[in-house]
Amino acid sequence: MVETHTQLWPTHILEREFPGHREHKAGLLTLVDQYMAEHPKSRAAPENRHLYESDYGIIPKFYDSHPGVRALADFFVESFIEISTAANKDQWELRHLDTSKFSIEITGSWFINYLSEGAVDPHIHRNCSWSCVYYLQIGETTGPRDGGTFFISPFNKSDSDDWGSIYMAEASRSFKAAEGRALFFPSFLVHGSHPYQGEINRVIFSSNARISMAK
């Protein structure tokens, strides 16, 4: 008798350290300060509270001129490939896809500068398959609910009361911010950030990506 174990609709989240964090932190913070000085008005978004958000074109705007942005963008692309492979390997093999021809398109890239009490309400990202958040500067933090990123379960099964489905019992999960670390996750996942309580501004960079077959 042949046994099979099929896993359907998994939710993949990848945590990775940015290898160039120490080298590029100061330069990226300088870029943030210069950008805000030149563009004093934050991008307006209904989910944002007590923070400054840049426009969504940071990577293409600074990739060629800023080594930190270039290193961060390359790290993002490498990580998007890693998490996409983990999530799609079976389907890619079933379709006999030549993964060497895949093209990673960064559809949005931006930074957020959190003030005290800064937070982002639950939301999703459109026109992409994967998203990420990289903690450039975290300031003080007391735990995952102090400015940390949270995700809301895509499954309506949090009312389970038996051990057979305990893996779906969490309605949400909060991740503690760690300087130099990045989270990569599917863009359909509802997420946001808890209010930040520190006095030193918290700065993050984020990006969205799509994967297509190069022609």
N, C-alpha and C positions, 0 to 999 in steps of 0.2 A: 504494500500500500504506500503510495506516494503522498507525503504531507506537504502542504504549502502554507506559507504564512504571508499574507498580503497586508501591507500597511497602506491605508487610504487616508488622504487628506491630512498628512502630518503638518505641523507648524514648526518650521526651522528658524532658530535664532542662533546667530554666530557671534561670539565675543572674541575679539582679537586686539592685541596690543599694536599700536602704530610704531614700527621700529624707529622712525625718524622723529619721535616726539621730542626728545631732549634737544636734538639738533635744531629743530625748526620751531619750537614753541615761541621763542622770543620774536622771531620774524613774523610769525602768523599773528601774534598779538599786536605787533606794530601795524600790520596790514589792517587789522580790525579797527584800531584807533584812527588811522588815516582815512579809511573808508567812511567811518561815521562822521569825521570832521568834514569831509567833502560832501556827504549825503546825510545831513542832520535829521531828516525825516525818515522814520522807520517804515518799512513795508507794512501796510494795514492788513490785518487778518483777524477775523472774529474770534479765533481760538486763543489769541495771544493776550497776555496780561503782564504789565510791568516789565517790559523787555524791549530790546531793539532787534529787529530782524532785517537783514540785508535783502537785496533782490536775489533772484534765483539763478543768476549767471556768473557766480564767483569763479568757478573753475575755468570756463572758456575765456573769461575776461583777464585772468591773471596767470594762466597755465604757463605761457611762454616767458613771462617776465619775473615770476616769483618762484624760487626753488622750493619753498615750503608748500605752496599750493600744488606744484607739480608732483612732489613726493607724496602728498596726501591723496591726490587724484589717482596716482598709480596704485597706491595702497587700496583705495576704494575699489578700483576695477579688479584687482587681484582677489579681493575678498568677495566681491559680487560673483565672480566666477566660482569660487570655492563653495559658497552657499547654494548657488544655482545647481552645481554639479551634485551636491548632496541631496537636493530636493528632486531633481529631474533625471537622475542617472538611468533609472529603469525605463522611463519613457523615451529618453534620447536613444538608448540602445535598441528599444523596440522599433523605432523609426529609422534606425541605421544612420543617424545624423553624424556628420563630420564636424565634431565640436571645434576643430581647429579653425573652422570658417566662421565661428560665432563672432559677432561684433557687439561690444558693450557700449551702449549709448547713455551718457549721463544726461538725463532730461531736466535735471534741476540741481543746483548746488548753492548753498547759502550758509551764513553763520547767524547765530543768535547770541546776543549779549544780555544775560539775565541780571536785572536789578534785584534788590531784596524784595521778596514776595512775588518774583517773576514766576510765571507758570504758563503751560500750554494745555488747553482743554482737549478732551478726546477728539480725534480726527483720523482720517485716512489720507493717503496720497494717491492721486489719480495719474493716469497716463504713464505708468511704470509697473514693474513687477517686484522690485526690491528697493528698500530704503535703508538708511543708516544714520547713526548719530555718533560723533566722535567728541570726547570730552577733552578740550584743549586746556581749559583752566577751570577747576571746580571750586576753588575757595574753600571755605569751611563746610563740612557736612557731618551730620549726626547719624545718618542712616538712609535707607532706600527711599523713604518718604520725604526726605529733605532735598528737594530738587531732582530726585531720581526719575528715571524713565519708567512708565508703567504701560502694560499691555492688557487689554481686555479679551477674555476668551472668545473665540469665534463660535464656540459650541454652546448651545442652550441646554446645558446639562449640569449646571452647578447645584441642582436640587437633589442629586443622587445621594442615597443614604445607605448604599451597600458597597462592599469592598471590590466588587467586580468592575466598577467604573470610577474608582477613586482617582485615577489619573486625569479625569476631567472635572474634578470637584472644584478646582480653583476658578473663581470667576475673574480674577485678575492676578497679575504678578508684577512686582516692582523690582527694578534693578538699581542697586546703589551706584551712583556715579563714581568712576575711578579715573583719575587723570591719566591721559595717554591711551585709554582703552576705547574701543568702538563697538557698537552693537549693530548687527546687520539683520534685517527682518523683512518678511513679506509685506508689501505695501498695503494689502487689504486689511492688515491687522490694526484694529482700533488702538491708538496709543496716545500718549501725552506726557507731560512732566508735572510732578508735584511742585507746589510752591517752594521756592528756594529761600532759605532763611538766613544765608550768610551776608556779610557786609562787603567782601571782595567779590566783584562781579564774576559770575560764572559764564564761560564762553564755550560754545559748542559749534562744530561744523557738521552739516548734514548734506545728504545727497540722495537722489533718486536715480534709478537705472532701468533700462530696458535691454533685453538681449534679443538680437535678431541674427539671421544668417547673412553674412556678407556676400554681395553679388560678385 
